[in-house]
Amino acid sequence: MAISPPEQRIWWNEPIGRNEVLWIGIGLIWCIIMFFMMPYWHLEGQQNPPTEGYRISSDDYATKAEAAAAEYTVGTWGETDVPVVSPPPGSDIYMIARLWEWWPVFELQKGETYRLHLASLDWLHGFSLQPVNLNLQIHPGYEMVATITPTETGEFGIVCNEFCGIGHHLMLGKMIVVEK
């Protein structure tokens, strides 16, 4: 039993008030505007980076990423000795997401284009490049590919923005962008 039931038990036969019609109309118009703005923002506003996704084996991806890192390693970063990889411009770069690290650290050249490959070896992770605000979901069993061209020099942090367990807050990575 409702607190204040409608006077007519068959309430859908009652006329709709003018204010309700106005708000339904405003809501409908807003939905139509947003429906057409989303593709516009994607294509013209560069709000969402276009990405490719491929189904992969975690072991195969790890092997490919480790081989690429071994070929272009120039040093290490942090207490865990994560390799710093400096690939040639225009190349494919491979980053691994796993509990609770981004591996490896990249040293990229400003103004050069790279194809960034990302894959998770264990859980769902969120790739967030700060302060650029590039965000991608990284699912286990899938390789995500985004084309990136760094436009500023400096150190950029990578954080996981999908809760991935007790060490989630420690899942930090880095991209370093240098002048040519």
C-alpha positions as CSV (number, residue, x, y, z in Angstrom):
1,M,0.0,0.0,0.0
2,A,1.4,3.4,-1.0
3,I,1.7,6.4,1.3
4,S,-0.5,8.5,-1.0
5,P,-2.0,6.3,-3.7
6,P,-3.4,8.0,-6.8
7,E,-7.0,9.0,-6.7
8,Q,-7.7,6.8,-9.7
9,R,-6.4,3.2,-9.4
10,I,-5.7,3.2,-13.1
11,W,-3.3,6.2,-13.0
12,W,-2.0,5.9,-16.6
13,N,-5.4,7.0,-18.0
14,E,-5.1,10.4,-16.2
15,P,-3.9,13.4,-18.3
16,I,-0.3,14.4,-18.0
17,G,0.3,17.9,-16.4
18,R,1.8,20.7,-18.5
19,N,5.0,20.8,-16.3
20,E,5.5,17.0,-16.8
21,V,5.1,17.4,-20.6
22,L,7.6,20.3,-20.6
23,W,10.3,18.3,-18.6
24,I,9.8,15.1,-20.7
25,G,10.2,17.3,-23.8
26,I,13.4,18.9,-22.5
27,G,14.8,15.5,-21.5
28,L,14.0,14.1,-25.0
29,I,15.6,17.0,-26.8
30,W,18.7,16.7,-24.5
31,C,19.0,13.0,-25.4
32,I,18.8,13.7,-29.1
33,I,21.5,16.5,-28.8
34,M,23.8,14.1,-26.8
35,F,23.2,11.3,-29.3
36,F,24.6,13.4,-32.1
37,M,27.3,15.1,-30.1
38,M,29.0,11.8,-29.0
39,P,30.2,10.9,-32.6
40,Y,31.2,14.6,-33.2
41,W,33.3,14.7,-30.0
42,H,34.9,11.4,-30.9
43,L,35.8,12.5,-34.5
44,E,36.4,16.2,-34.1
45,G,37.0,16.8,-30.5
46,Q,39.6,14.1,-30.0
47,Q,37.9,13.1,-26.8
48,N,38.5,9.4,-27.2
49,P,41.6,8.0,-28.8
50,P,40.8,5.5,-31.5
51,T,42.2,2.1,-30.5
52,E,42.5,-1.3,-31.9
53,G,41.9,-4.5,-29.8
54,Y,43.1,-8.0,-30.5
55,R,42.5,-11.3,-28.6
56,I,45.9,-12.6,-27.5
57,S,47.5,-15.2,-25.3
58,S,49.1,-13.6,-22.2
59,D,52.2,-15.7,-22.5
60,D,52.7,-14.8,-26.2
61,Y,52.2,-11.1,-25.4
62,A,54.7,-11.2,-22.5
63,T,57.3,-12.9,-24.7
64,K,56.8,-10.2,-27.4
65,A,57.0,-7.4,-24.8
66,E,60.1,-8.8,-23.1
67,A,61.9,-9.2,-26.4
68,A,61.1,-5.6,-27.4
69,A,62.3,-4.3,-24.0
70,A,65.5,-6.3,-24.2
71,E,66.3,-4.9,-27.6
72,Y,66.0,-1.2,-26.6
73,T,66.8,-1.1,-22.9
74,V,68.9,1.9,-21.9
75,G,68.8,1.7,-18.1
76,T,66.6,1.0,-15.1
77,W,64.1,3.0,-13.0
78,G,63.1,2.7,-9.4
79,E,63.9,0.3,-6.6
80,T,62.6,-2.7,-8.5
81,D,64.9,-2.1,-11.5
82,V,62.2,-1.7,-14.1
83,P,63.9,-1.4,-17.5
84,V,63.9,2.0,-19.2
85,V,63.2,1.3,-22.9
86,S,64.1,3.9,-25.7
87,P,62.6,2.5,-28.9
88,P,63.2,4.2,-32.3
89,P,60.6,6.6,-33.5
90,G,57.7,5.0,-35.4
91,S,58.1,1.7,-33.7
92,D,55.6,-0.5,-31.8
93,I,56.1,-0.3,-28.1
94,Y,54.8,-2.9,-25.7
95,M,53.7,-2.3,-22.1
96,I,52.6,-5.0,-19.6
97,A,50.0,-4.4,-16.9
98,R,50.3,-6.9,-14.0
99,L,49.8,-6.9,-10.3
100,W,50.9,-4.2,-9.3
101,E,53.1,-2.6,-11.9
102,W,53.3,-1.1,-15.4
103,W,56.3,-2.6,-17.2
104,P,58.6,-1.2,-18.7
105,V,59.2,2.6,-18.5
106,F,59.4,4.2,-21.9
107,E,61.7,7.0,-23.0
108,L,60.1,8.5,-26.1
109,Q,61.0,11.4,-28.4
110,K,58.8,14.5,-28.6
111,G,56.9,14.9,-31.9
112,E,57.5,11.3,-33.0
113,T,54.6,8.8,-33.4
114,Y,54.6,5.4,-31.7
115,R,52.1,2.5,-31.6
116,L,51.5,1.7,-27.9
117,H,50.5,-1.9,-27.3
118,L,48.9,-2.6,-23.8
119,A,47.9,-5.9,-22.3
120,S,47.1,-7.3,-18.9
121,L,48.6,-10.6,-17.8
122,D,46.2,-11.1,-14.8
123,W,43.3,-8.7,-13.9
124,L,41.4,-5.8,-15.4
125,H,43.5,-2.7,-15.2
126,G,42.9,0.9,-16.2
127,F,45.7,2.7,-18.1
128,S,45.7,6.4,-17.2
129,L,48.5,8.6,-18.5
130,Q,48.7,11.8,-16.3
131,P,48.3,14.7,-16.8
132,V,47.4,14.0,-20.4
133,N,44.2,12.2,-19.4
134,L,44.6,9.3,-21.8
135,N,42.4,6.5,-20.3
136,L,42.0,2.9,-21.6
137,Q,40.7,-0.2,-20.0
138,I,43.1,-3.1,-20.3
139,H,41.4,-6.5,-20.1
140,P,43.2,-9.8,-19.7
141,G,43.4,-11.7,-22.9
142,Y,43.2,-8.6,-25.1
143,E,45.9,-6.4,-26.6
144,M,44.9,-2.7,-26.9
145,V,46.8,-0.6,-29.4
146,A,46.7,3.2,-29.5
147,T,48.8,5.5,-31.7
148,I,50.4,8.3,-29.6
149,T,52.5,11.3,-30.5
150,P,54.1,13.1,-27.5
151,T,53.8,16.8,-27.8
152,E,55.5,17.9,-24.6
153,T,58.7,16.9,-22.9
154,G,58.8,15.7,-19.3
155,E,57.9,12.8,-17.1
156,F,54.4,11.5,-17.2
157,G,52.9,9.2,-14.6
158,I,50.9,6.1,-15.4
159,V,48.3,5.0,-12.8
160,C,45.8,2.1,-12.7
161,N,42.3,3.6,-12.5
162,E,40.5,0.2,-12.1
163,F,40.7,-1.3,-8.6
164,C,42.9,-4.4,-9.0
165,G,43.5,-5.5,-5.4
166,I,45.3,-4.6,-2.3
167,G,48.4,-3.1,-4.0
168,H,46.3,-1.1,-6.5
169,H,47.6,2.2,-5.1
170,L,51.2,1.1,-5.7
171,M,50.6,0.4,-9.4
172,L,52.6,3.3,-10.9
173,G,54.5,3.6,-14.1
174,K,56.2,6.3,-16.1
175,M,56.8,7.6,-19.6
176,I,59.6,10.0,-20.2
177,V,59.5,12.3,-23.2
178,V,62.7,13.9,-24.4
179,E,63.7,16.3,-27.2
180,K,65.0,14.7,-30.4
